[in-house]
Amino acid sequence: MTDFPKEIPVENIIVCEDKNEVILQANGESYTVTNSDFVSLGVGGCVDLEKLTFAAEKLSCIKKAENYLSYNDLSKRKLREKLKKHFGDEVIEAVISLLEDKGYINDQSLSERLAVNLAEKRRFGKARIKAFLYEKGFSTEDIKSALDSVDEEKLTENLEYLIRTEGRKYNLSDRKSKAKFINYLYRLGYSWDEIKHALNEYSPDEE
């Protein structure tokens, strides 16, 4: 069996300044890499084929990751899962590390932003926010930080608002109907104690 050549001669180099990319023509093939990877390759008359192939795959992975992120904010775990359909682990980790360094992905910042938005826009309680963030692939540490960033007064206001508005759909003087409403609030992420306290404080006469 013939060994795969480690170094191959470079036939042509095309610099794409507008894209910060370089196209290397070698071994009868074209390989597109980033400017920084081109420099790290130390290209002279020959280039390490394994390193060149990795750099070209890395750029393809970067473009795929940027495409995913252009449609939706993703946690590292979710981005990694999507990229695994197309690339190997080594190149994925290199790309994720690069995107983190450039600030394109930041799990802590994103999880905090999502938590605040879920509380303000969808009126979720902490338990529902926690479940949502876990499903999106955030770490336990990032989820804790995100929950700490949510304004407790906003959560109290949300629960009071839900009781005033959604509570009208239920007969709160009827035990079974009230239990259904309590379960509804529980599914939105509020604890039994929070719901009980809010209901005890609620007075229809104040409306």
N, C-alpha and C positions, 0 to 999 in steps of 0.2 A: 504494500500500500504506500502510495506517495504521500510524504508529509506536506501539509498545507503550508505554503510559504509564509514566514513570519514578516518579512519586509518585502515590499513591492515598489517598483519605480513609479514615481509620480509623472504622469504624462502632461498634465496641464492644471493650472490653478486659476479659478475665476472668482474674483472678489465681488460680492453683492453688497455694496455699502448701504443701500437703502434698507436692506433686510438684516444687516449685521450677520451675514452668512457667507460662507466660503464653499465653493464647489471644487472638489478635487477629482480629477479624472485619473484613475489608476487601475491597472489590471483589466483594462477594457470596460470598466464600470465608472459610474459617477456617484460620488458620496458628498452629501451636503451636511456641513457641520456649522456650529456657531463660531463666531470670530474667536472667542476665548478658548474654545476647544482646539481650533486651528493652531493657535499660539502654543498651547500645551503639547500638541503633537510634535512640535519642533520639526516641521517638515523641511527637508532639504531635497536631495535627489530621490530619496526613498522614504517610505512611511511604514510604521508598524500596522499591519493589516488588521490585527485583532483590536487595537486601540482605535483605528479609523472606523471600523465597523461599529464599535460601541458608541463612538461619538456621533455617528450618523443616526443610529437608533435612538440615542438620547435626544437629538433634535426632533425626531419624529414624535417621541413621547412628550416632549415639551409642547409641541403644537397640539397634540391630542388633549393634553391636560388643559391648555388654555382654551380650547374649544369647549370642553366640558364646563369650565369655570365661567365662560361667557354666558352660558344659559342659566346657571344656578350656582349659588355659593355652596361649597361642599366641604365637609370635614376631611381631614387627612385620610381617615379610614375609608370613607365613601369614595374619595378620589382614587385611592389605591385599588379598591375593588373594581372600579370601572377600568382602570388602566391594565389590570391583570388579564383582561380579555385580549389584550393586544401585545403586551410586553413582558419581559422577564423581571424578576424581583430586583436584580442588581440595578438595572437601568431605571426602574421605577423609584427606588430609594434615592438614587442620585438626583432625579428630577424633583422629587418632593422636597429634598433638602435644599435644592436650588430655589424653588418657588417660595419656601419658607424664608430663606435669607433675603429674597427680594421683596418680601411682604405680600406676595400674592395669596398666600394661605396663612391664616393665623387662627387656630382653633379657639383660643381663649377669647379673642376679640369677637369672632363670629358667634360663638355660643352665647356670649353676653348680649350681643345685639339681637339675636333670635329670642332669647328669654324675655327681654324687655318688650319686644314687639308682640310676642304671644300674650303677655299680660295686658298690654295696652290695646291691641287690636282685637284679639279673640277672647279676652277676659278669662284666660286660663288661670287656674290655681297652680301652686308649686308642684304638686304631684303630677299633674298633666304636663307641665312644662318639662319636668325631669324626664318623664317617659318619652316625650317628643325628642328631646336632645339625645337621649340614649339611642333611640331608633336611628337618629341621623349620624351616629358613629362617634360621638364625642366621649372623651375619657371622663372617668369619675371626678378627677380633679377639676377639669374644665366645667363640668356640669355644676359642681359645688360653687365654683367661682361665679358662674352665670346666675345661679339662684340667689346668691348673696347680692348680686347687682340689681335685683328686682326690688322696687319700692314697696315696702310692706303696706304703706297707706294706700297705694294703688290697688293692691289685692283686696284690702278691706272695702274700698270704694266699689270695686268690681262686684264683690259678693252682695253688697247692699243694693247695687243697681240690678243685679240678676233677680234678687228677691222681689224688688219693686215691679220689674217688668215681666219676667218669665213667671213669677209667682202668681200672676193674674190668671194664668191658664189652668191653675190648680185650685181646688177647694181646700184651703189650708186648715179649715175647721174639721175636715174629714180625715181620719187617721190614715186610711189607705192612700188617699190622694196626696196627703202631705208626705207620706213615705216615698211616693214616686218622685215628688219634687226634690226631696232630700237626696235620693239616689242620682237624680239628674245633676245636682250640684256637686256631688261626690265624683261623678264621672268627669266633671270639668276640672277636677284636681284640688278641691277643697276638702279639708279634713272634717271628720264628724264634729269635733269640738268647735271648729270655726263656723260650721253651718249652724250648729245648735245655738252658739252665742249670737250670731247674726239674726237668726229667727226670733230669739228672745228679745232682741233689741228692736226688732221691726214693729212698727205701728202703722196700720193702714190709715189711721186718722190723720197722720202727718202729711199725707199726700194731698 
